[in-house]
C-alpha cells in the first residue's frame, strides 16, 4: 500500500523519495531495533513490501520529531500525542498550543534540575575546599612514630 507523504504545498520530486531501515537508522545514528520499536509503538508506519520496510518522508519527519522530543526529555507518550495532533483537523494550531504547554512544563522541570545541579556543584566545591585544607594541614603536621 503506497501512501503519499503529508505536505503543505505542491508535490516535489523529493516527496517521493524513500529510505530503507538501514538508511534511516544510519542517518539518525540509531539502531534498526530502535526504528522497529518506534514502528511497534505506531509512532512511524512504514510501507511494507513483504518483509521489507519502505520509509517515506512522513516517517522520516516523524522519526526526526521523536528523536528531538527524546533529546528534550519528553516521554514517548507525550511525543505520540504531539505528533498525532498534527494529523487532526486544525492540527497545527492545536499541536502548537499543546506543545507550548509541554514546553513550559519541561522548561520548569529542567530549571529545577539545573538548580539542583548547581546546588550539588556548590556542595562539591565546598567539600573539595575542605578536603584540600585538611590535606594541607596533614602534610604540615609531623608524623608521629607508631
C-alpha positions in Angstrom: 0.0 0.0 0.0 1.5 3.3 -1.1 0.6 6.5 0.7 1.6 10.0 -0.2 3.6 11.8 2.4 2.0 14.7 4.1 2.8 18.0 2.5 1.7 21.6 2.9 2.4 22.6 -0.6 2.7 21.1 -4.1 4.4 17.8 -4.5 8.0 17.7 -5.4 10.4 15.0 -6.6 11.9 14.8 -3.1 8.5 14.0 -1.7 8.5 10.6 -3.4 12.0 9.6 -2.1 12.0 6.5 0.1 14.5 5.1 2.5 15.3 1.6 3.8 15.6 0.8 7.5 19.4 0.8 7.2 19.4 4.2 5.6 17.0 5.7 8.2 19.0 4.1 11.1 22.3 5.3 9.7 21.0 8.8 9.1 19.7 9.2 12.6 22.5 7.2 14.3 20.1 4.8 15.8 19.8 1.0 15.7 17.4 -1.0 13.5 15.9 -2.2 16.7 15.1 1.3 17.8 13.4 2.0 14.4 11.4 -1.2 14.8 10.5 -0.2 18.3 9.0 3.1 17.2 7.1 1.2 14.5 5.7 -1.2 17.1 4.5 1.8 19.1 2.8 3.1 15.9 4.9 6.3 16.0 6.1 5.6 12.5 4.3 3.5 9.9 6.5 2.5 7.0 5.0 0.9 4.0 5.6 -2.9 3.9 6.6 -4.8 0.8 6.8 -8.3 2.0 9.3 -8.2 4.8 10.9 -5.0 3.5 10.1 -1.7 5.2 9.9 1.3 3.0 10.1 4.7 4.8 8.6 7.8 3.2 9.2 11.4 4.0 6.4 11.4 6.6 8.1 8.5 8.5 11.4 10.3 8.4 9.9 13.6 9.6 8.1 11.8 12.4 11.3 10.0 13.4 13.1 13.3 13.5 10.4 14.7 15.8 10.5 11.6 18.0 14.3 11.9 18.5 14.1 15.6 19.1 11.4 15.0 21.7 13.6 12.3 23.3 16.6 14.7 23.4 14.4 17.3 25.1 13.3 14.7 27.7 9.7 14.1 26.6 8.3 10.6 27.3 7.2 8.7 24.2 3.6 9.0 25.1 3.8 12.8 25.1 5.7 12.6 21.8 3.0 10.5 20.3 0.3 13.0 21.4 2.2 15.9 19.9 2.9 14.1 16.6 -0.7 12.8 16.4 -2.1 16.2 16.9 -0.6 17.3 13.6 -2.8 14.8 11.8 -6.0 16.1 13.4 -8.1 18.9 11.7 -6.6 22.2 12.6 -3.7 20.1 13.9 -1.1 22.7 13.6 -2.9 25.2 15.9 -3.9 22.6 18.5 -0.5 21.0 18.2 1.3 24.3 18.8 -0.8 25.1 21.8 -0.3 21.7 23.3 3.4 21.8 22.6 3.8 25.3 24.1 2.2 23.9 27.3 4.5 21.0 27.3 7.5 23.2 26.6 6.6 25.3 29.7 6.3 22.2 31.8 9.5 20.8 30.5 11.3 24.1 30.9 10.2 24.3 34.6 11.4 20.7 35.2 14.8 21.5 33.6 15.1 24.7 35.5 14.5 22.8 38.8 17.1 20.2 37.7 19.6 22.9 36.8 19.1 24.5 40.3 19.6 21.0 41.8 22.8 20.5 39.8 24.1 24.0 40.7 23.4 23.3 44.4 25.2 19.9 44.1 28.2 21.6 42.4 28.4 24.2 45.1 28.3 21.4 47.7 31.1 19.6 45.9 33.2 22.8 45.6 32.8 23.3 49.4 33.6 19.7 50.2 36.6 19.8 47.8 37.8 23.0 49.5 37.6 21.4 53.0 39.4 18.3 51.8 42.2 20.3 50.3 42.5 22.3 53.5 42.6 19.2 55.6 45.2 17.6 53.3 47.5 20.7 53.5 47.2 20.6 57.3 48.0 16.9 57.4 51.1 17.4 55.2 52.4 20.2 57.5 52.0 18.1 60.7 54.9 15.9 61.6 54.0 12.3 61.6 54.3 10.6 65.0 56.0 7.2 65.1 53.7 4.3 65.6 
